[in-house]
C-alpha cells in the first residue's frame, strides 16, 4: 500500500514537472484540441445534463468548455465537496460568475444558496478530472479521494469521461481497491476507450 502511494506521488511530481515546462501557448493549443474532440463526441453532444469540473493545477483547463456548454443551453452540474462529512453534492450552475463561492483553500464551488441540487441519477455524462491516466482507465487525482467516492454513486449508464493532455497519459497507474476507473479519455490527439 505504501509502495503504491509512493508511486502515485512520484507520478504526480513528474506530471507537475512536465506542466511547469509547457508554455501557456502550448497549453492553449492542446486545450483547444481537447475541446474540439469533446464537442464532437456523440455522448457529450447528446447529453442534456453534464457533470463538469473547475480545473485545478495539472488538470485540463475547463473555462471555455463551461462557457460553450452555457452558450449551447446544456445543463451544467458542478460538484460541491464537504470534507468534514466526506460527501459530494451535485448542483446545477447557471452562471459561473454569480453562482460560485470561494472556499478557504482557494478553490471555488457552487453556492448552495444560489444553486439547485441535482440527483446523481440525472447525470448523463460525467467529465472527471485527474492528474494522470493510463490506457486502461486508471486515474490519479489530487489525492483526496473525492472522485473515487463520487464515481461509484453515479448510475452505471453514466459515461465517465476524463479530459487529459497527451503528456498526462502514463504507461501504468498503480490502483488501490478504492480507486475508480474512467470509461473514456479524451486527449488533444485521440479518444482512448478503456481496454
C-alpha positions as a printed NumPy array, in Angstrom:
array([[  0.   ,   0.   ,   0.   ],
       [  2.781,   2.452,   0.917],
       [  4.635,   1.439,  -2.236],
       [  1.562,   2.27 ,  -4.363],
       [  1.108,   5.626,  -2.623],
       [  4.779,   6.418,  -3.164],
       [  4.458,   5.593,  -6.87 ],
       [  1.409,   7.877,  -7.133],
       [  3.335,  10.741,  -5.527],
       [  6.159,  10.13 ,  -7.999],
       [  3.719,  10.239, -10.957],
       [  2.094,  13.451,  -9.628],
       [  5.531,  15.055,  -9.264],
       [  6.547,  14.003, -12.795],
       [  3.334,  15.441, -14.288],
       [  3.842,  18.663, -12.329],
       [  7.36 ,  18.98 , -13.801],
       [  6.007,  18.403, -17.312],
       [  3.349,  21.104, -16.78 ],
       [  5.915,  23.576, -15.48 ],
       [  7.834,  23.273, -18.777],
       [  4.8  ,  23.891, -21.02 ],
       [  4.227,  27.406, -22.326],
       [  0.789,  28.978, -21.98 ],
       [  0.525,  28.945, -25.796],
       [  1.301,  25.229, -25.859],
       [ -1.309,  24.516, -23.163],
       [ -3.883,  26.669, -25.005],
       [ -3.26 ,  24.81 , -28.267],
       [ -3.589,  21.391, -26.589],
       [ -6.721,  22.53 , -24.717],
       [ -8.37 ,  23.631, -27.981],
       [ -7.677,  20.156, -29.408],
       [ -9.366,  18.509, -26.415],
       [-12.321,  20.921, -26.587],
       [-12.802,  20.145, -30.291],
       [-12.813,  16.377, -29.676],
       [-15.169,  16.728, -26.689],
       [-17.7  ,  18.807, -28.637],
       [-17.645,  16.245, -31.466],
       [-18.02 ,  13.304, -29.042],
       [-21.548,  11.918, -29.523],
       [-22.149,  11.011, -25.869],
       [-21.338,  14.583, -24.832],
       [-23.225,  16.242, -27.685],
       [-26.386,  14.231, -26.934],
       [-26.245,  14.623, -23.143],
       [-28.508,  17.314, -21.753],
       [-27.169,  17.119, -18.178],
       [-23.386,  17.016, -17.802],
       [-21.247,  16.851, -14.696],
       [-18.198,  19.053, -15.274],
       [-15.431,  20.475, -13.099],
       [-13.472,  23.658, -12.442],
       [ -9.864,  22.754, -13.157],
       [ -7.088,  22.783, -10.577],
       [ -3.357,  22.729, -11.29 ],
       [ -2.22 ,  19.905, -13.606],
       [ -5.763,  19.368, -14.954],
       [ -7.217,  20.208, -18.365],
       [ -8.473,  23.791, -18.371],
       [-12.274,  23.827, -18.486],
       [-13.183,  27.543, -18.721],
       [-14.039,  27.51 , -22.441],
       [-15.822,  24.16 , -22.135],
       [-18.09 ,  25.563, -19.422],
       [-18.746,  28.714, -21.462],
       [-19.634,  26.72 , -24.566],
       [-21.974,  24.478, -22.534],
       [-23.807,  27.552, -21.222],
       [-23.927,  29.015, -24.747],
       [-25.461,  25.734, -26.032],
       [-28.046,  25.632, -23.194],
       [-26.649,  22.444, -21.672],
       [-27.476,  21.788, -18.026],
       [-24.136,  22.295, -16.254],
       [-23.672,  20.461, -12.978],
       [-20.663,  21.048, -10.734],
       [-19.691,  19.231,  -7.524],
       [-19.551,  20.743,  -4.046],
       [-17.398,  18.743,  -1.638],
       [-17.979,  18.611,   2.107],
       [-14.688,  17.336,   3.54 ],
       [-16.   ,  17.047,   7.134],
       [-18.919,  14.823,   6.126],
       [-16.898,  13.143,   3.363],
       [-19.683,  13.725,   0.826],
       [-20.32 ,  15.377,  -2.51 ],
       [-23.394,  17.307,  -3.594],
       [-24.081,  17.95 ,  -7.273],
       [-25.524,  21.361,  -8.139],
       [-26.9  ,  22.982, -11.291],
       [-24.936,  26.132, -12.118],
       [-26.435,  28.751, -14.434],
       [-23.656,  31.355, -14.233],
       [-20.044,  30.776, -13.181],
       [-19.586,  34.411, -12.148],
       [-22.61 ,  34.641,  -9.836],
       [-23.363,  31.07 ,  -8.71 ],
       [-19.985,  30.146,  -7.235],
       [-18.337,  30.743,  -3.862],
       [-14.701,  30.531,  -2.806],
       [-13.571,  28.078,  -0.168],
       [-10.766,  28.623,   2.364],
       [ -8.33 ,  26.598,   0.231],
       [ -8.817,  28.987,  -2.726],
       [-10.954,  26.67 ,  -4.849],
       [-14.466,  27.566,  -5.937],
       [-17.634,  25.506,  -5.862],
       [-21.363,  26.033,  -6.379],
       [-23.048,  28.251,  -3.793],
       [-25.829,  26.222,  -2.125],
       [-27.861,  29.421,  -1.646],
       [-27.966,  30.032,  -5.418],
       [-27.844,  26.563,  -6.986],
       [-30.319,  23.707,  -7.154],
       [-29.233,  20.215,  -6.039],
       [-29.294,  17.663,  -8.868],
       [-29.74 ,  13.944,  -8.021],
       [-26.965,  11.633,  -9.25 ],
       [-29.35 ,   9.697, -11.495],
       [-29.873,  12.774, -13.701],
       [-26.206,  12.848, -14.79 ],
       [-25.886,  11.521, -18.346],
       [-22.153,  12.112, -18.739],
       [-19.552,  12.849, -16.072],
       [-16.384,  14.694, -17.024],
       [-13.853,  13.553, -14.432],
       [-10.65 ,  15.48 , -13.658],
       [ -7.297,  13.884, -12.982],
       [ -3.562,  14.433, -12.878],
       [ -2.567,  11.25 , -14.731],
       [ -4.242,   8.343, -16.531],
       [ -3.348,   5.094, -18.234],
       [ -4.985,   3.497, -21.278],
       [ -6.948,   1.068, -19.075],
       [ -8.835,   3.978, -17.487],
       [ -6.661,   4.064, -14.372],
       [ -6.642,   7.521, -12.812],
       [ -4.693,   9.545, -10.281],
       [ -6.473,  12.581,  -8.912],
       [ -5.381,  15.244,  -6.481],
       [ -5.094,  12.685,  -3.68 ],
       [ -8.142,  13.49 ,  -1.564],
       [-10.238,  10.612,  -2.967],
       [-13.281,  12.821,  -3.663],
       [-13.884,  11.5  ,  -7.185],
       [-13.139,   7.904,  -6.122],
       [-16.091,   8.307,  -3.732],
       [-18.248,  10.081,  -6.34 ],
       [-17.797,   7.732,  -9.331],
       [-19.48 ,   4.647,  -7.755],
       [-22.533,   6.767,  -6.818],
       [-23.179,   7.678, -10.458],
       [-25.609,   5.482, -12.419],
       [-23.969,   2.59 , -14.312],
       [-25.262,   4.125, -17.567],
       [-23.435,   7.418, -16.945],
       [-20.312,   7.661, -19.104],
       [-17.267,   8.576, -17.001],
       [-15.035,  10.588, -19.332],
       [-11.671,  12.089, -18.453],
       [-10.017,  15.004, -20.203],
       [ -6.219,  14.777, -20.358],
       [ -3.294,  16.247, -22.195],
       [ -1.355,  13.536, -24.006],
       [  1.558,  14.172, -21.609],
       [ -0.708,  13.055, -18.726],
       [ -1.081,   9.552, -20.188],
       [  1.383,   7.222, -18.482],
       [  2.13 ,   3.577, -19.087],
       [  0.663,   2.312, -15.81 ],
       [ -1.307,   3.768, -12.902],
       [ -0.988,   1.688,  -9.721],
       [ -4.549,   1.25 ,  -8.452],
       [ -5.714,   0.508,  -4.914],
       [ -9.045,  -1.185,  -4.133],
       [-10.787,   2.172,  -3.504],
       [ -9.515,   3.76 ,  -6.753],
       [-12.037,   4.052,  -9.578],
       [-11.555,   3.867, -13.341],
       [-12.915,   6.118, -16.077],
       [-14.518,   4.702, -19.238],
       [-13.016,   7.047, -21.828],
       [-10.148,   9.541, -22.012],
       [-10.132,  12.422, -24.483],
       [ -6.759,  13.976, -25.296],
       [ -5.713,  16.524, -27.887],
       [ -4.638,  13.624, -30.171],
       [ -7.136,  10.82 , -29.648],
       [-10.037,   9.254, -27.788],
       [ -8.995,   6.307, -25.632],
       [-11.628,   3.7  , -24.786],
       [-10.876,   1.668, -21.661],
       [ -9.218,  -1.614, -22.62 ]])
